Amino acid sequence: MSVEDMVDLGQLVMAGLAFVIAIQTIRYAARQTAAVAEQAKVGNEMAGTSNLNLVLAGHHQVMQLLIDHPELYPYFRESKPPPRRGKVRNRILVTAEMLADVLNTGMHVSRQIPEANGGLDPWPGYCSDVMSTCPALREMVEEHPDWWPNLSALGSPPK
């Protein structure tokens, strides 16, 4: 075997070794990419769950107000219009604003964070129902559609 043949054989062995190393590097990069994708999925699920929990906690706070002040319930779920003035009107409007914030955030979460959507699938229907039974909420959203754009996008339910 000549020196030239030995050099060609060495180059061939080196090329084969480089090819094997390149294949292994690509396989390693693919495993890393899959692991990063899985981590991102888990992170998104955690973010979705966290946001879902925040929405539900806010909703429970508003519901607790209605439990603590049962005289407010008809204004939120029985279509009773709020008084034109006074402390009761103020309490209703503040509670309606809190509810609007929670409902609007829930709409945002249900649309923007798919991982939370499973927990908020019925949310748009629920929001429409609450809007239809709460004149104070409807009034606030109609007066300030830019404050609660997700609720405003539901349109005005029948009064």
N, C-alpha and C positions, 0 to 999 in steps of 0.2 A: 504494500500500500504506500502510495507516494505521500509526500508532505501535503500536497494540494488536496488529495483525497481526504487526508486526516483533518485538514482545515475545514473542508466542506462538511465532513461528518460532524465536526465540532459545532459548526454553525447550525446544522440541522438539529442537533441535540439541544442547543441553546434556544432555537426558535420553538421547538416542541415544548421545552420547559417554560418559556415565556407564554406560550399559548395556554398551557395548563394553569399557570399563575393567573393569567387574565380571566380564564373561566372561573376560577375560584374567587377572584376578586368580584366578578359580576354576581356570582351566587351570594356572596357575603353582603354586597350592596343591596341585593333584592331582599334578603332576610331583614336587613336593617330598615329598608323602606317599608316593608310589611309591619315591622314592629312600631315604627313611627306612626303609620296609619292607624294601627290598633290603639296606640296611646292617644292619638287625636280623637278617635271615636269615643274612647272612655272619657276623655276630658270634656267632650261635647255633651255626653250623656250626664256627666256630673253637673255641668253648667245648666243644662236643661232642668235637671231635678232640683237644683238649688233655686233657680228662678221660679219654677213651679211652686216650690215650698214658700217662697216669698209672696207670691200672688195669693196662695191659699191662706197664708197667715194674715195678710192684709184683709182678705175677705172675711175671715173669722173675726177680726177686730171690729169690722163694721157690723157684722151679724150680732156680736156681743153687745154693741150699742143698742141694737133693736131689742135684744133680750132685756137689757138693763132699763130700757125706756119703751115698754110695750105700746105706749100711746103713739109712738112714731111708726109702728108697723103699717098701719093703713096707708100712710103716705108713700110707702115704698113698695108694697105688694098688693094693695087693694085699690089703686088708682085714685086715692083721695087727694085733691089739690091742696097745696099748702095754704095756710092763712096768708093774708096780704101783708101782715106786719106782726111784729112782736117776737118774744123769746122763742116761741115754738117754731116760727118761721125760720129764725136764725139757726136753731138747732137742726132743723130739717135740711136747710141749705148747706150747712157745714158737713152734715152726714152725707148728703148727696154728692158733695164735692169729693169726700173721701172715697165713696163708692165709685164715682167716675174714675178716679185715679187708679183704683184697683182693677176695675173692669177694663179700662183702656190698656193698662199694663198687661193684663191677662191676654187681651187680644194680640198685643205685640208679641208676647212670648209664644203664643200658639202659632203665630205666623212665621216668626223669625228663628225660632229654636226648635227644629223638628224633633229633637230628642225629648222635648217637654210636651210635644203635641199630643202624644198618647194620653197624657193626663188632662189635656185641655181640649180634646176633640169637641165636646159639647159646648165649649165656652161661647162661641159666637151666638148660638141659639139661646143660651142662658142670658147673655147680654141683651139680646133683642127682647126677650121676655121681660127682663127687669126694666128696660127702657119703656116698654108698653104699659107697665103697671106703676111707674113712678113719675108723675108729672114734674116734680121738682128736678129730677135727674134729666129728663127730656128737655126741660126749659134751659137748664144750665148748658147742656151740650149744644143746643140750638143757638144759644147766645154766644158761646165761645167754642166753635167747632175746631179752631186751631189748638185749643188746650187739650182736647181729647179726640185727635183725628181718627183713631181706630173706632171709636164709638160713633163719631159723626159719619163715618163711611157706611155704617149700618143703615143709615137713612132714618127718616122719622117714621116710627111705627104709628098705627092708628091711635088716636087719642080717645 
